Amino acid sequence: MERCRRMQTPEKETLQAPCLQCTLTVEALTASGTVIKSVTHKQIKLILGRNEFRDIILRMDGPKHSLKFPLRDFQVHKRFMKEGKATISLKDLNSNLLIANAPPNQLLVFMKMLSSKHTMLDKSGIVNARQRLLSTLPKTFEEISPLTLKEFETVRNNKGHRILKERNGNVPGESPVSSKRKRDEKDSSSLTTKVPRFMNRLLLTTEQKRVLSIVQSGRNIFFTGSAGTGKSFLLKRIVGVLPPDVTFVTASTGVAACQIGGTTLHAFAGIGSGKASLEQCIQLASRKVVAQQWRKCQHLIVDEISMVDGVFFKKLEAVGRAIRGNDKPFGGIQLIFCGDFLQLPPVTKPGEKRVFCFQTSAWNRCISVNVELTEVRRQDDNEFINILQSVRLGRCTDDMVQCLKATEANIIERDGIKATRLCTHREDVDHINEEHLNKLMGNAQVFQSIDSDPSLSSLLDSQTPVVAKLILKVGTQVMLMKNLDVGRGLVNGARGVVTGFKFGAEGYPIVRFLCGVTTDIVHEKWTVRATGGVYLTRRQLPLKLAWAFSIHKSQGMTLDCAEMSLSRVFEAGQAYVALSRARNLKGLRVLDFNPTCVRAHPDVLKFYQGLRHYAEQQSIENFL
């Protein structure tokens, strides 16, 4: 039987229970809850099933042991599911089952399946203890049937009615109803038959599913694509299917790393800037804490690989082989690289030769599969999509030039929310924002971040998208730096204006966004993984001044309204990055556009031509 897969027929959508690969610790408890015995089982599989009495059974299959746990009177603790951890408390057995190192996405599906099937259990059909003792039925274990959308809706509707009925008192064994759930379940009649996210197989395109399949097969892969093809979204899905304890998520820049919950590639490598000799780099990586990271790593994810210097990459590959004592590329680590070389290139000092990763001998040894995503999801304007695809390749026809020049007359301000000016240089950004803030009348409200280690605030400045000290006034143009409520349009890059402060001048800012939502903004948390596996946190308002923003910092964002002057573009791909932040031509205003700012690096163009030629050859071979 093929497990861990989703199935769909024309009549219904179903979700097969996953076999969860993880580490399981079984704790035996006293009546008072004290742990008297604890046994940890590594590299095991958990499978949901039913026995001969139709009880729900959790079976653990391990290298040495196979155990079964009846799930009757239990409680699930899911606070750390994003980290691949959960606990099932078996109240009737005085035991705890501690799940760890589980792929987060699979753990979510597993727990949803368990919760739904338990809720659907027909209590009237439960066999009592006497009947069990006298039963002559042979002992059986049958994997649990797939969860149908109809079953899920029944569970959700019943839960909604129960919560409404028992709103005045908490249900034993349940956590208090959160304000978010109160809003969602205010009217049980509003519960729709929309396919829930964890069951919806259409969230990934065919191309993205192929990439995910390759990753799960264990092969090294580089996947790329133009802006808006869902690279970051796919990367987060990939992170969710890999075991957290042996997966290291990195990016070439701190902000990019923070967005995917990882660290910088330099921090993981532990070799500083990488400018030292290979021998010195190996010595640096041989330090106990750094070497432990290298040896523990089985899957290395690198986002924005295009900005990683080729010389540094080559040294890194050699360091991996040396530290791990393995002659395979990167010492045998599975590599998942993501980025677009036609966007921002590696940063180099004047006079230094620029070397891309794909130009090194290490790249060819490391990467076995290249995939280019082609389905654009960010833009909804076909004319604009065609312009962006040409600009990405360094081309801009006369018609396209006229079309972009015509955007200069666009009026994209609305409800007091102005367009964000994208600038090529950070100094221009700081000057514009400071100048506009000073022009506003009224008192300034200062919001200081709360950092877990104030001595490392400068590190958090570079690796989180928010500043340590945020100054706001009524009328301040701001940009949201985190997804708060995607369904309401409160997404990373959403534009708004401060209209006031809650409780007068003492509280959180109230922001009116372009999507039509007005809400107060409270502190959010960002977590950064520093060298040695230490986690740093910053709590701050998820806002940034947005009269101006740098093109470099805008990478990966989708802006509601953007204005730009590209006359000072100094990098290949920079104009493309700026233009591709907009959703459509209506939300874009380009000042003094000149086609000379549109250019792509010839070495990169040649590399992508090779990728496409190889992809075409593979398609022809598969067809034949």
C-alpha positions in Angstrom: 0.0 0.0 0.0 1.3 3.4 -0.9 1.2 5.8 2.1 1.8 9.5 2.8 0.0 10.8 -0.3 -3.1 12.8 -1.2 -5.8 11.4 -3.4 -8.5 13.1 -5.4 -11.4 11.8 -7.4 -14.0 13.8 -9.3 -16.5 13.1 -6.5 -14.5 13.9 -3.4 -11.2 15.1 -2.0 -9.5 12.9 0.5 -6.3 13.0 2.6 -4.4 9.9 3.4 -2.9 9.6 6.8 0.9 10.2 6.7 3.3 7.8 8.2 5.2 10.3 10.4 9.0 9.8 10.5 10.3 11.3 13.8 11.8 10.7 17.2 9.5 9.5 20.0 10.1 9.7 23.7 7.7 7.7 25.9 7.3 9.0 29.4 5.6 7.0 32.2 4.0 9.2 34.9 2.9 8.8 38.4 -0.7 9.7 39.3 0.6 13.2 40.3 2.3 13.6 36.9 5.9 13.0 37.9 8.0 11.3 35.3 9.3 7.9 36.6 10.6 6.5 33.3 11.6 7.9 29.9 12.6 6.0 26.8 13.6 7.6 23.5 13.2 5.9 20.2 15.0 7.4 17.2 14.3 7.1 13.5 10.9 5.6 13.9 7.6 5.8 12.1 4.2 6.6 13.6 1.1 5.2 11.9 -2.6 5.8 12.7 -4.8 2.8 12.5 -7.7 0.9 14.1 -7.8 -2.4 15.9 -10.4 -5.2 15.8 -12.7 -3.1 18.1 -12.4 0.0 15.8 -10.4 1.9 18.4 -7.9 4.5 17.1 -4.4 3.1 17.6 -1.1 4.9 17.3 1.6 2.4 16.2 5.3 3.0 16.5 7.5 1.1 14.1 11.2 1.3 15.0 14.5 -0.5 14.1 14.2 -2.6 17.3 10.7 -2.1 18.7 7.1 -1.9 17.6 4.7 -0.5 20.1 0.9 0.3 20.0 -0.8 3.0 22.0 -4.7 3.1 22.2 -5.9 6.7 21.8 -9.0 7.0 24.0 -8.7 9.7 26.7 -5.9 11.9 25.4 -4.9 15.6 24.9 -2.7 17.0 22.2 -0.2 19.9 22.8 0.6 21.6 19.5 2.4 24.8 20.5 5.7 23.9 18.9 4.5 22.1 15.8 6.4 24.6 13.5 9.5 23.2 15.1 8.5 19.6 14.4 7.4 18.9 18.0 4.2 17.9 19.7 3.0 16.0 22.7 0.2 13.5 23.1 -0.8 13.0 26.8 -2.5 9.7 27.4 -4.5 10.4 30.5 -5.9 6.9 31.0 -2.4 5.4 30.7 -0.5 8.0 32.7 1.9 8.5 29.8 3.2 11.2 27.5 4.3 10.7 23.9 6.8 13.4 23.0 7.2 13.7 19.2 10.3 15.5 18.0 12.3 16.1 14.7 9.1 15.5 12.6 8.7 17.3 9.3 6.4 20.2 10.3 4.0 20.0 7.4 3.6 16.2 7.9 3.1 16.7 11.6 0.3 19.2 11.0 -1.5 16.8 8.7 -1.0 13.9 11.2 -2.4 15.9 14.1 -5.4 17.2 12.0 -6.1 13.6 10.9 -5.9 12.4 14.5 -8.1 15.2 15.8 -10.7 14.8 13.1 -11.0 11.0 13.3 -11.3 11.1 17.1 -14.1 13.7 16.9 -15.9 11.5 14.3 -15.6 8.5 16.6 -19.0 7.0 17.3 -19.0 6.9 21.1 -22.1 4.6 21.2 -20.1 1.9 19.4 -17.3 1.7 22.0 -16.7 -1.9 23.3 -16.6 -2.2 27.1 -14.0 -4.0 29.0 -16.0 -7.1 29.6 -16.8 -7.5 25.9 -13.1 -7.1 25.1 -12.1 -9.9 27.5 -14.8 -12.3 26.1 -14.1 -11.4 22.5 -12.8 -14.1 20.1 -11.9 -11.6 17.4 -8.4 -12.0 16.0 -6.0 -9.1 16.8 -5.8 -6.8 13.8 -4.3 -3.4 12.9 -5.7 -1.6 9.9 -4.4 1.8 8.7 -6.9 4.5 9.2 -9.1 5.4 6.3 -8.5 8.7 4.4 -10.1 11.8 5.8 -12.7 13.2 3.4 -13.6 16.8 3.0 -17.1 15.9 4.1 -15.8 14.5 7.4 -13.6 17.5 7.9 -16.6 19.9 7.4 -18.7 17.8 9.8 -16.0 18.0 12.5 -15.5 21.8 11.9 -19.3 22.5 12.0 -19.8 20.5 15.2 -16.8 22.2 16.8 -18.2 25.6 15.8 -21.6 24.8 17.3 -20.0 23.4 20.5 -17.9 26.5 21.0 -20.9 28.8 20.5 -22.9 26.7 23.0 -20.2 26.5 25.6 -18.7 30.0 25.1 -19.4 30.9 28.7 -17.3 28.1 30.2 -14.2 26.4 29.0 -14.5 22.8 28.0 -12.4 20.4 30.2 -9.2 19.5 28.4 -9.6 22.3 25.9 -7.6 25.5 25.8 -9.5 28.8 26.2 -11.0 30.2 23.0 -8.7 32.7 21.5 -9.9 36.1 20.2 -8.9 35.0 16.7 -11.1 31.9 17.0 -13.9 34.0 18.4 -13.8 36.2 15.3 -13.6 33.2 13.0 -16.5 31.4 14.7 -18.7 34.4 15.6 -21.4 33.0 13.3 -21.4 29.2 12.8 -23.5 29.7 9.7 -20.6 31.3 8.0 -18.6 28.1 8.0 -18.0 27.3 4.3 -17.1 24.2 2.4 -13.8 25.7 1.3 -11.0 23.1 1.1 -8.7 23.7 4.1 -5.1 24.6 3.4 -3.7 21.3 4.8 -5.9 19.3 2.4 -5.7 21.5 -0.7 -3.5 19.9 -3.2 -3.8 22.8 -5.6 -1.6 25.1 -3.5 1.4 24.0 -5.4 1.7 24.2 -9.2 2.8 21.2 -11.2 6.3 22.7 -11.5 6.5 23.2 -7.7 5.2 19.7 -7.0 8.0 18.4 -9.2 10.6 20.4 -7.2 9.2 19.1 -3.9 9.3 15.5 -5.2 13.0 15.9 -6.3 13.8 17.2 -2.8 12.1 14.3 -1.1 14.0 11.9 -3.3 17.3 13.2 -1.8 18.8 14.7 -4.9 20.7 18.0 -5.0 18.6 20.7 -6.8 18.8 24.3 -7.9 15.4 25.8 -8.6 15.0 29.2 -10.1 12.4 31.4 -11.8 11.4 35.0 -12.5 10.0 37.2 -9.8 6.6 36.2 -8.6 6.8 32.5 -9.5 6.5 31.4 -5.9 10.1 30.5 -5.1 9.9 31.7 -1.4 6.5 30.0 -1.0 7.9 26.7 -2.3 11.0 27.0 -0.2 8.8 27.2 3.0 6.9 24.1 1.9 10.2 22.3 1.4 11.4 23.3 4.9 8.1 21.9 6.2 8.7 18.4 4.8 12.3 18.0 6.1 13.3 16.9 9.6 14.2 20.1 11.6 17.1 18.6 13.6 19.2 17.8 10.6 18.0 20.6 8.2 19.8 23.9 8.1 18.0 26.8 6.5 20.2 29.6 5.3 20.2 32.6 2.9 22.9 34.9 1.4 21.5 37.9 3.4 20.2 38.2 6.9 16.8 39.6 6.0 16.2 36.8 3.4 17.2 34.2 6.1 14.8 35.7 8.6 11.9 35.5 6.2 12.3 31.7 5.9 13.2 31.2 9.6 16.9 30.5 9.1 20.3 32.0 9.4 22.9 33.4 7.0 25.1 31.0 5.0 28.2 32.7 6.6 26.9 32.1 10.1 26.3 28.4 9.3 29.7 28.0 7.7 31.6 29.5 10.5 34.5 30.7 8.3 34.0 34.4 8.6 34.1 36.3 5.3 35.9 33.4 3.6 38.7 35.6 2.4 41.3 33.6 4.3 43.1 30.7 2.7 41.4 27.3 2.5 43.6 25.9 5.3 42.6 28.8 7.6 38.9 28.4 6.7 39.1 24.7 7.6 40.7 25.5 10.9 37.9 28.0 11.7 35.2 25.5 10.7 37.0 22.8 12.9 35.9 24.7 16.1 33.8 22.4 18.2 30.4 24.1 17.9 30.8 24.9 14.2 32.1 21.4 13.3 29.1 19.9 15.2 26.8 21.8 12.9 28.6 20.7 9.8 28.5 17.0 10.9 24.9 17.1 12.0 23.6 18.7 8.8 21.9 16.4 6.3 20.0 18.9 4.3 21.4 22.4 3.5 18.9 25.0 2.1 20.4 28.2 0.6 18.0 31.0 -0.5 19.1 33.9 -2.8 22.0 31.7 -4.0 22.6 34.3 -6.8 24.1 36.7 -4.3 26.6 34.2 -2.9 30.2 34.9 -4.2 31.5 32.0 -6.4 35.0 32.0 -4.7 33.3 31.8 -1.2 31.0 29.0 -2.5 34.0 27.0 -3.8 35.8 27.2 -0.5 32.6 26.3 1.4 32.3 23.1 -0.6 35.9 22.1 0.1 35.4 22.9 3.8 32.3 20.6 3.9 34.3 17.7 2.5 37.2 18.3 5.0 35.1 18.7 8.1 32.8 15.8 7.4 35.6 13.5 6.2 33.6 12.7 3.1 34.7 13.2 -0.5 31.2 13.6 -1.9 30.2 17.2 -2.8 29.7 19.2 0.4 30.7 16.1 2.3 27.5 14.3 1.3 25.0 16.9 2.4 21.8 17.2 0.3 21.8 20.7 -1.2 18.6 22.7 -2.0 19.5 26.0 -3.7 17.0 28.7 -4.7 17.4 32.1 -6.4 17.5 34.0 -9.7 20.8 34.9 -11.1 19.1 37.4 -13.4 18.2 39.5 -10.3 20.8 40.8 -7.9 24.4 39.5 -8.3 27.1 38.9 -5.6 28.3 42.1 -4.0 31.9 42.9 -5.0 34.3 45.7 -4.2 35.6 48.0 -6.9 38.3 46.2 -8.9 37.3 42.7 -7.8 36.3 40.2 -10.4 32.8 39.0 -10.1 32.4 35.2 -10.0 29.0 33.5 -9.9 28.5 30.2 -8.2 27.6 28.4 -11.4 31.0 29.5 -12.9 32.9 27.3 -10.4 33.8 23.7 -10.8 32.1 23.0 -7.4 28.7 23.9 -8.8 28.8 21.3 -11.5 29.9 18.6 -9.0 27.1 19.6 -6.5 24.0 20.2 -8.5 22.4 17.3 -10.3 19.0 18.8 -11.1 18.1 22.3 -12.3 14.4 23.5 -12.5 13.1 26.8 -13.7 9.6 27.8 -12.5 7.7 29.7 -15.2 4.2 30.2 -13.9 3.9 33.8 -12.6 1.6 34.3 -9.6 2.4 37.8 -8.4 1.4 39.9 -11.4 -2.2 39.8 -12.8 -1.5 41.8 -16.0 -0.4 39.8 -19.0 1.0 42.9 -20.7 3.1 43.7 -17.7 4.2 40.1 -17.3 5.5 40.1 -20.9 7.4 43.4 -20.3 9.0 41.9 -17.1 10.0 38.7 -18.9 11.8 40.8 -21.5 13.4 43.2 -19.0 14.7 40.2 -17.0 16.6 39.1 -20.1 18.0 42.6 -20.7 15.6 43.4 -23.5 13.1 46.3 -23.9 11.4 47.0 -27.2 10.2 50.5 -28.3 6.6 49.6 -27.4 7.7 48.4 -24.0 9.7 51.6 -23.4 6.6 53.7 -24.3 4.4 51.6 -22.0 6.7 52.1 -19.1 7.2 55.8 -19.8 3.4 56.2 -19.8 3.2 55.1 -16.2 4.8 58.4 -15.1 1.3 59.9 -15.4 -0.3 57.3 -13.2 -2.0 58.5 -10.0 -1.5 55.7 -7.6 -2.0 57.5 -4.3 -5.3 56.7 -2.5 -6.8 57.5 0.9 -3.7 59.4 2.0 -1.5 56.4 1.2 1.4 57.4 -1.1 3.5 55.3 -3.4 6.8 53.9 -2.1 9.8 55.4 -3.9 12.2 52.6 -4.7 15.8 53.8 -4.7 19.1 52.3 -5.8 21.1 53.7 -2.9 20.5 53.3 0.8 21.6 56.9 1.6 18.8 58.2 -0.6 16.3 56.0 1.3 17.3 57.3 4.7 17.3 61.0 3.5 13.8 60.8 2.0 12.3 59.0 4.9 13.8 61.3 7.5 12.9 64.5 5.5 9.2 63.4 5.2 8.9 62.4 8.9 10.3 65.7 10.1 7.7 67.6 8.0 4.8 66.0 9.8 3.2 68.0 12.6 2.4 66.4 16.0 4.3 64.5 18.6 6.5 61.5 17.7 5.9 58.1 19.3 9.1 56.0 19.7 8.9 52.2 19.7 12.0 50.5 20.9 12.6 46.8 20.1 12.9 44.2 22.8 15.9 42.1 22.0 16.8 38.8 23.7 20.4 40.0 23.8 20.8 43.8 23.6 24.6 43.4 23.0 23.8 41.8 19.7 21.2 44.3 18.5 23.4 45.2 15.5 23.3 41.6 14.4 19.5 41.7 14.7 19.4 45.0 12.7 21.1 43.2 9.8 19.1 39.9 10.0 15.6 41.1 10.7 13.4 43.3 8.5 12.6 45.7 11.3 14.7 48.4 13.1 15.6 48.6 16.8 14.1 52.1 17.1 11.0 53.1 15.1 9.7 56.7 15.2 6.1 57.3 14.1 3.7 60.2 13.9 0.1 60.6 12.7 0.4 60.6 8.9 3.6 58.4 8.7 3.7 56.3 5.5 4.5 52.7 6.6 4.9 49.3 5.1 4.0 46.0 6.8 7.0 43.7 7.2 5.2 40.5 8.0 2.2 38.5 6.9 -0.5 39.1 9.6 -3.7 38.1 7.8 -3.3 37.1 4.2 -7.1 36.8 3.7 -7.6 40.4 4.6 -4.7 41.7 2.6 -2.4 42.3 5.6 0.7 40.8 3.9 4.4 41.5 3.8 4.7 44.7 1.7 1.2 46.0 2.3 1.2 49.9 2.3 -0.6 52.0 4.9 -0.6 55.3 6.8 -0.7 55.9 10.6 -4.0 57.5 11.5 -3.6 57.6 15.2 -2.5 55.8 18.3 -4.6 53.5 20.5 -5.3 55.1 24.0 -4.2 58.5 22.8 -0.4 59.0 22.5 0.4 56.0 24.7 -0.6 53.0 22.7 0.1 51.1 19.5 -0.3 52.8 16.1 -3.6 52.5 14.2 -2.9 52.0 10.5 -5.2 52.3 7.5 -4.0 50.0 4.7 -4.5 50.3 1.0 -6.5 47.0 1.1 -9.2 48.9 3.0 -8.4 47.4 6.5 -7.8 49.8 9.4 -6.3 48.1 12.5 -3.9 48.6 15.4 -0.5 47.1 15.0 1.1 45.3 17.9 4.5 43.7 18.5 5.5 40.7 16.6 8.5 38.3 17.1 11.4 37.5 14.8 13.8 34.7 15.6 17.3 34.5 14.2 19.6 31.5 14.5 23.2 32.7 15.2 26.5 30.7 15.1 26.5 27.7 17.3 22.8 27.1 17.2 22.0 30.0 19.6 18.6 31.7 18.9 18.1 35.4 19.2 14.8 37.1 19.2 13.5 40.6 18.5 10.0 41.9 19.4 9.0 45.0 17.5 6.2 46.5 15.5 6.1 44.9 12.0 6.4 48.3 10.3 8.9 50.3 8.5 8.9 53.9 7.1 7.8 53.6 3.5 8.1 57.0 1.8 11.2 55.3 0.3 12.7 51.8 0.2 15.9 50.4 -1.3 15.6 48.1 -4.3 17.9 45.6 -2.5 15.7 45.4 0.6 12.5 45.1 -1.5 13.6 41.8 -3.1 10.9 39.2 -2.5 8.2 41.7 -1.7 5.0 42.6 -3.5 4.1 46.3 -3.3 0.6 47.7 -3.7 1.9 50.9 -5.2 5.5 51.7 -6.2 7.3 54.7 -7.7 10.9 54.6 -8.9 13.6 56.4 -10.7 16.0 54.1 -12.4 18.5 56.7 -13.7 21.1 55.6 -11.1 20.8 51.9 -11.7 24.3 50.4 -11.3 23.8 46.6 -11.4 22.6 44.2 -14.0 19.1 43.0 -13.0 18.5 46.0 -10.6 15.8 47.6 -12.9 14.1 44.2 -13.2 14.0 43.7 -9.4 12.4 47.2 -8.9 9.8 46.8 -11.7 8.8 43.3 -10.6 7.7 44.5 -7.1 4.5 45.9 -8.6 1.4 43.8 -9.2 0.4 45.6 -12.4 1.0 48.7 -14.5 -1.8 50.6 -12.7 0.1 50.4 -9.4 3.4 51.5 -10.9 4.9 54.9 -11.7 8.3 55.0 -13.4 10.0 58.4 -13.5 12.5 59.3 -16.3 12.6 55.8 -17.7 15.6 55.1 -20.0 16.1 51.7 -21.7 19.8 51.8 -21.0 19.1 50.9 -17.3 17.7 47.5 -18.6 20.6 45.0 -18.8 21.4 41.4 -17.9 24.8 39.9 -17.3 26.0 38.1 -20.4 27.4 35.1 -18.4 24.1 34.7 -16.6 22.2 34.8 -19.9 24.4 32.1 -21.3 23.9 30.0 -18.1 20.1 30.2 -18.4 20.2 29.5 -22.1 22.0 26.3 -21.2 19.4 25.4 -18.6 16.5 25.9 -21.0 18.2 23.9 -23.8 18.8 21.0 -21.4 15.1 21.2 -20.3 13.9 21.1 -23.9 16.1 18.1 -24.6 14.7 16.3 -21.6 11.2 17.0 -22.7 11.8 15.7 -26.2 13.4 12.5 -24.7 10.5 11.9 -22.4 8.0 12.5 -25.2 9.8 10.0 -27.4 
